[in-house]
């Protein structure tokens, strides 16, 4: 199992610290550094900034939002970043959610699976540098009856095949991800539920494509906090968990809430969502069960974190992406170093 880090969203008040965290992860031998985007900072700019000031760590988009860009533009971005970084770029894609897709980008959130499949096909075709033509339900290239003609990418990526990941939560999306992608970006992963909530669906998609799990990167993001007070550390993540389970998406379309339900928290997920959508964010945070936080994070002493890492490795995780928590840069760096130490103690390094 390899280690990665997730810097989250740039512009959240820790920008200078994020660069220092990425540089320390590079020095410690972490495998990949991911950056996110929603409706603030964009991922490619952040990744270029980080890549220019690191030496060996890969940089990856977690995610580039599909409604934000035409697929050919994404292929251009991926090829450019791969060229600039000398082959250190990983392309993570996702459909985002209905509120962002329709409210921010003005793109209808319909048929997300079909849209993702077509998008991936076009991106891969463009990055292969063959002349681009495509006849699908959502994209037609070139447009018929006009002056457009099939053209090909002029920049040469460093590699013939840039690793492509998809952020997936629901069973159907996970299955399709196994079928068409090189890896899956997961969130709120509990080791004991990983097979039922994710891997069984990914494996079905791999089998549909005539593939095995060999070479497929199972890549969940897991918050990390070091200390002796596990309950206190878990409380740090109550607002974060409540935001996703209670407030990400609408009442009917909240993928994180549905995931919590599939992990056995049906009643609690409903209560968190009711309170969050009613404006009671503190009440929603208080309603998050400690066990939900503890099972989807790495908290406590280095030895306890090592035990958690072993559980993730045994569950089938191939790249464990850490989000080191702390109120200061020193605390985040300490957490980052603890991650390396825990991997060694777990016998996974």
C-alpha positions in Angstrom: 0.0 0.0 0.0 1.3 3.5 -0.9 0.6 6.8 0.8 -0.7 10.0 -0.7 -1.9 13.3 0.7 -4.9 15.5 -0.1 -4.5 19.2 0.2 -8.2 19.8 -0.2 -9.3 23.2 -1.5 -6.8 26.0 -2.1 -7.9 29.4 -0.7 -9.2 28.0 2.6 -6.7 30.0 4.6 -3.8 27.5 4.6 -2.2 28.1 1.2 1.4 28.7 2.4 1.1 25.7 4.8 -0.3 23.5 2.0 2.8 24.0 -0.1 5.0 23.2 2.9 3.0 20.1 3.6 3.3 19.0 -0.1 7.1 19.6 0.0 7.4 17.6 3.3 5.4 14.8 1.8 7.7 14.8 -1.2 10.7 14.6 1.1 9.2 11.7 3.1 8.5 9.7 0.0 4.7 10.0 -0.3 3.5 8.8 -3.7 0.9 11.4 -4.8 -0.4 14.8 -3.8 -4.1 15.5 -4.7 -5.9 18.8 -4.9 -9.6 19.5 -5.1 -11.9 22.0 -6.7 -15.6 22.9 -6.2 -16.5 26.5 -6.8 -13.4 28.3 -5.6 -9.9 27.4 -6.5 -9.3 25.3 -9.6 -7.2 22.2 -9.4 -4.8 22.5 -12.4 -3.4 25.8 -11.2 -2.7 24.5 -7.8 -1.1 21.3 -9.1 1.2 23.2 -11.5 2.3 25.4 -8.5 3.0 22.4 -6.3 4.7 20.4 -9.0 7.0 23.2 -9.8 8.2 23.2 -6.2 8.5 19.5 -5.6 10.8 16.9 -7.1 9.3 13.4 -7.3 5.8 13.2 -5.8 3.0 12.8 -8.3 0.3 15.5 -8.5 -3.4 14.6 -9.1 -6.7 16.2 -9.6 -9.3 15.1 -7.0 -11.2 16.1 -9.0 -11.5 18.0 -12.2 -15.3 18.5 -12.5 -16.8 17.1 -15.6 -19.5 19.9 -16.0 -16.8 22.6 -15.7 -14.9 21.7 -18.9 -15.4 20.3 -22.4 -13.6 16.9 -22.6 -11.1 18.1 -25.1 -10.1 20.9 -22.8 -9.5 18.4 -20.0 -7.3 16.3 -22.4 -5.3 19.5 -23.2 -4.9 20.2 -19.4 -3.9 16.6 -18.6 -1.4 16.5 -21.5 0.1 19.8 -20.5 0.5 18.9 -16.9 2.0 15.5 -17.7 4.5 17.2 -20.0 5.4 19.9 -17.5 5.8 17.5 -14.6 7.8 14.9 -16.7 5.1 12.3 -16.1 4.0 13.1 -12.6 0.3 13.9 -13.3 -2.8 11.8 -12.5 -6.1 12.8 -13.9 -9.0 12.5 -11.5 -12.5 13.2 -12.8 -16.0 13.5 -11.3 -19.5 14.7 -12.1 -19.7 16.9 -9.0 -23.3 17.2 -7.7 -26.5 18.7 -8.8 -26.2 22.0 -6.9 -22.8 22.8 -8.2 -23.4 21.4 -11.7 -26.6 23.3 -12.3 -26.1 26.3 -10.0 -22.5 27.1 -10.7 -21.8 25.7 -14.2 -25.3 25.8 -15.7 -25.0 22.2 -16.8 -28.0 19.9 -16.3 -27.2 17.1 -13.8 -28.8 14.3 -15.8 -27.6 10.9 -16.9 -24.3 11.3 -15.0 -23.1 7.7 -15.8 -23.6 8.0 -19.5 -22.1 11.5 -19.5 -19.0 10.2 -17.6 -18.5 7.3 -19.9 -18.6 9.5 -23.0 -16.4 12.1 -21.4 -13.7 9.5 -20.5 -13.9 8.0 -24.0 -13.3 11.5 -25.6 -10.5 12.4 -23.2 -8.7 9.2 -23.8 -9.1 9.5 -27.6 -7.8 13.1 -27.5 -4.9 12.2 -25.4 -3.9 9.4 -27.7 -3.4 12.1 -30.3 -5.6 10.6 -33.0 -7.8 12.9 -34.9 -10.8 13.6 -32.7 -14.3 12.6 -33.8 -17.1 11.3 -31.6 -20.8 10.6 -32.1 -22.5 10.3 -28.7 -25.6 11.2 -26.9 -24.0 14.1 -25.0 -21.1 15.1 -27.4 -20.8 15.1 -31.1 -17.4 16.1 -32.6 -17.0 17.8 -35.0 -20.4 19.4 -34.9 -22.4 18.3 -38.0 -23.0 20.7 -40.9 -20.4 23.3 -39.9 -16.8 24.2 -40.6 -15.4 22.0 -37.9 -13.1 19.1 -38.8 -11.3 16.3 -36.9 -8.1 17.7 -35.4 -5.6 16.2 -33.0 -3.8 17.3 -29.9 -0.5 19.1 -30.7 1.2 18.7 -27.4 2.9 15.4 -26.6 2.2 14.1 -23.1 5.2 12.6 -21.3 3.5 9.2 -21.2 1.3 7.4 -23.7 -1.2 6.5 -20.9 -2.0 9.1 -18.2 -3.6 7.3 -15.2 -7.3 8.2 -15.0 -9.3 8.0 -11.8 -13.0 8.6 -11.2 -14.5 9.8 -7.9 -17.3 7.4 -7.2 -19.7 6.7 -4.3 -22.8 5.0 -5.6 -22.9 1.3 -6.6 -23.6 2.0 -10.3 -20.9 4.6 -10.6 -18.4 2.4 -8.8 -19.1 -0.5 -11.2 -18.6 1.8 -14.2 -15.4 3.2 -12.7 -14.1 -0.3 -12.4 -14.9 -0.9 -16.1 -13.5 2.3 -17.6 -10.9 3.8 -15.2 -7.5 3.1 -13.8 -8.5 3.9 -10.2 -11.3 5.0 -7.9 -11.2 8.0 -5.6 -13.2 7.2 -2.5 -14.4 9.2 0.4 -15.6 8.3 3.9 -14.1 4.8 3.6 -14.6 2.4 6.5 -12.3 -0.6 6.2 -14.9 -3.0 7.6 -17.5 -1.9 5.0 -15.2 -1.3 2.0 -15.9 -4.6 0.4 -19.7 -4.2 0.5 -19.8 -0.4 -0.2 -17.2 -0.2 -2.9 -15.0 -3.1 -3.9 -17.7 -5.6 -4.8 -19.1 -3.0 -7.3 -15.6 -2.1 -8.7 -14.8 -5.8 -9.1 -18.0 -6.3 -11.1 -17.0 -3.5 -13.5 -13.6 -4.9 -13.9 -15.0 -8.4 -14.7 -17.4 -6.8 -17.2 -14.4 -5.3 -19.0 -12.6 -8.6 -18.9 -10.1 -7.3 -16.3 -9.0 -8.2 -12.8 -8.3 -5.9 -9.9 -4.5 -6.1 -10.6 -3.2 -2.7 -11.4 -6.4 -0.9 -10.4 -5.8 1.8 -7.7 -8.2 1.8 -4.8 -7.5 5.3 -3.4 -9.6 6.6 -0.5 -9.0 9.9 1.3 -8.8 9.5 5.1 -8.4 12.4 7.6 -5.5 11.9 9.9 -5.0 13.4 13.4 -2.4 12.4 16.0 -2.9 12.5 19.8 -4.0 10.5 22.8 -7.5 11.8 23.1 -9.3 9.9 20.4 -12.7 11.3 21.3 -11.4 14.9 21.2 -9.7 14.2 17.9 -12.9 12.7 16.4 -14.9 15.8 17.5 -12.6 17.9 15.2 -14.2 16.2 12.3 -17.9 16.5 13.4 -18.5 19.7 11.3 -16.8 18.1 8.3 -18.9 14.9 8.5 -22.1 16.8 9.1 -21.5 19.0 6.1 -21.2 16.1 3.8 -23.8 13.8 5.2 -26.2 16.6 6.0 -25.7 19.4 3.5 -23.9 18.2 0.3 -26.6 18.1 -2.3 -30.4 18.1 -1.9 -32.5 16.0 0.4 -33.1 13.6 -2.4 -29.7 13.7 -4.0 -27.0 13.5 -1.3 -24.6 10.7 -2.2 -22.7 10.9 1.1 -25.9 10.5 3.1 -26.8 7.5 1.1 -23.3 6.1 1.7 -23.7 6.5 5.5 -27.0 4.7 5.2 -25.3 1.8 3.4 -22.8 1.6 6.3 -25.7 1.0 8.7 -26.4 4.6 9.9 -29.9 5.0 8.3 -31.5 6.7 11.4 -28.5 8.8 12.2 -28.0 10.0 8.6 -31.6 11.1 8.5 -31.3 13.1 11.7 -28.0 14.7 10.6 -29.6 15.8 7.3 -32.9 17.1 9.0 -30.9 19.2 11.4 -28.4 20.5 8.8 -31.1 21.5 6.3 -33.1 23.2 9.0 -30.0 25.4 9.7 -29.0 23.7 12.9 -25.4 22.9 11.9 -24.3 22.5 15.5 -27.0 20.0 16.2 -26.2 18.1 13.0 -22.5 17.9 14.1 -23.6 16.7 17.5 -25.7 14.0 15.9 -22.8 12.4 14.0 -22.0 9.1 15.7 -18.5 8.8 17.1 -18.2 5.4 15.5 -18.9 6.8 12.0 -16.0 9.3 12.4 -13.7 6.8 14.0 -14.2 4.2 11.3 -13.6 6.7 8.4 -10.5 8.4 9.8 -7.2 7.6 11.4 -7.0 8.9 14.9 -4.9 8.5 18.0 -1.4 7.3 18.7 1.0 6.2 15.9 0.4 2.5 17.0 -3.4 3.0 16.7 -3.0 4.6 13.3 -0.8 1.7 12.2 -3.5 -0.7 13.2 -6.0 1.3 11.1 -3.6 1.3 8.1 -3.3 -2.5 8.3 -7.1 -2.8 8.2 -7.2 -0.6 5.1 -4.5 -2.6 3.4 -6.2 -5.9 4.2 -9.5 -4.5 2.9 -8.0 -3.8 -0.5 -6.8 -0.2 -0.4 -3.7 0.3 -2.7 -3.1 4.0 -2.2 -4.2 5.5 1.2 -4.5 9.3 0.8 -4.1 11.1 4.1 -5.6 14.5 4.9 -3.3 15.5 7.8 -5.3 17.7 10.3 -4.0 20.4 12.6 -4.5 24.0 13.6 -0.9 24.9 12.8 1.6 23.9 10.2 3.7 22.1 12.8 0.7 20.0 13.8 0.0 19.0 10.2 3.7 18.2 9.5 3.7 16.1 12.7 0.7 14.2 11.5 2.3 13.7 8.1 5.5 12.3 9.7 3.3 10.1 11.9 1.7 8.7 8.8 5.1 7.6 7.5 6.0 6.1 11.0 2.7 4.3 11.2 3.3 2.7 7.8 6.6 1.4 8.9 5.2 0.0 12.2 2.4 -1.6 10.2 5.0 -3.3 8.1 3.5 -1.7 4.9 6.3 0.6 3.9 
